[in-house]
Amino acid sequence: MSEHETHQHSYIASGHKDDYLKRLRRIEGQARGIQKMVDEEKYCIDILTQISAMTKALQSVALGLLDEHMGHCVADAARKGGPEADAKLKEASEAIARLVKS
């Protein structure tokens, strides 16, 4: 378990958690739909179109969570300063780099 998994975070703004969960459930449904398309050997371009839509939906959730993280965790750490601020900024930068690469 990483150090991030040992702490309970509550930086997701009120009401946003349910929105994220709804969106993730829709994405889960999209994934099942794509599996069915592959199983039924649907036209490859149609499958790729659905994968692209699902990828965009996941990126949207990721950007929302990143915004929450920057607005709360990183901003709080930056106000306090010190090594924690540096660590949070580095962590956010690495997360952004992963998103850009995906």
C-alpha positions in Angstrom: 0.0 0.0 0.0 1.4 3.4 -1.0 1.6 6.4 1.4 -1.3 7.9 -0.5 -3.5 4.9 0.2 -3.0 5.0 3.9 -4.6 8.5 4.3 -8.3 9.2 4.0 -8.7 12.1 1.6 -11.8 14.2 1.5 -10.8 16.8 -1.1 -13.6 15.9 -3.6 -16.1 18.8 -3.3 -19.5 18.0 -2.0 -21.7 16.6 -4.7 -18.8 16.0 -7.1 -18.2 12.5 -5.7 -21.6 11.3 -6.9 -21.0 13.0 -10.3 -17.7 11.2 -10.7 -19.3 7.8 -9.7 -22.1 8.3 -12.2 -19.7 9.1 -14.9 -17.5 6.1 -14.0 -20.6 3.8 -14.1 -21.4 5.1 -17.6 -17.8 4.4 -18.6 -18.1 0.9 -17.1 -21.1 0.4 -19.3 -19.2 1.7 -22.3 -16.5 -0.9 -21.6 -19.0 -3.7 -21.5 -20.5 -2.4 -24.7 -17.1 -2.5 -26.4 -16.5 -6.0 -25.1 -19.8 -7.0 -26.7 -18.9 -5.3 -30.0 -15.6 -7.3 -30.1 -17.4 -10.5 -29.2 -19.9 -9.9 -32.0 -17.1 -8.9 -34.4 -18.6 -5.5 -35.2 -16.9 -3.2 -37.7 -13.4 -2.3 -36.4 -13.9 1.5 -37.0 -17.1 1.4 -34.9 -15.2 -0.2 -32.1 -12.4 2.3 -32.3 -14.9 5.1 -32.3 -16.4 3.8 -29.0 -12.9 3.3 -27.5 -12.2 7.0 -28.4 -15.4 8.1 -26.7 -14.6 6.1 -23.6 -11.0 7.4 -23.5 -12.3 11.0 -23.7 -14.8 10.3 -20.9 -12.0 8.9 -18.7 -9.8 11.9 -19.4 -12.7 14.2 -18.4 -13.0 12.4 -15.0 -9.2 12.5 -14.6 -9.1 16.2 -15.3 -11.9 16.9 -12.9 -10.1 14.9 -10.1 -6.8 16.7 -10.9 -8.6 20.0 -10.6 -10.0 19.0 -7.2 -6.5 17.9 -6.1 -4.8 21.1 -7.3 -7.5 23.2 -5.7 -7.4 21.5 -2.3 -4.4 19.3 -1.6 -1.8 21.2 -3.6 -3.1 24.7 -2.7 -3.3 23.8 1.1 0.3 22.4 1.0 1.5 25.5 -0.9 0.0 27.8 1.7 1.9 25.8 4.4 5.1 25.7 2.4 8.1 23.5 3.2 8.8 20.0 2.0 5.2 19.0 1.8 4.5 21.8 -0.7 7.4 20.7 -2.8 6.2 17.0 -2.6 2.6 17.9 -3.6 3.8 20.1 -6.5 6.0 17.3 -7.7 3.3 14.7 -7.3 0.8 16.9 -9.3 3.4 17.5 -12.0 4.0 13.8 -12.4 0.2 13.1 -12.5 -0.1 15.7 -15.3 2.8 14.2 -17.2 1.0 10.7 -17.0 -2.2 12.2 -18.3 -0.5 13.9 -21.2 1.3 10.7 -22.1 -1.9 8.7 -22.1 
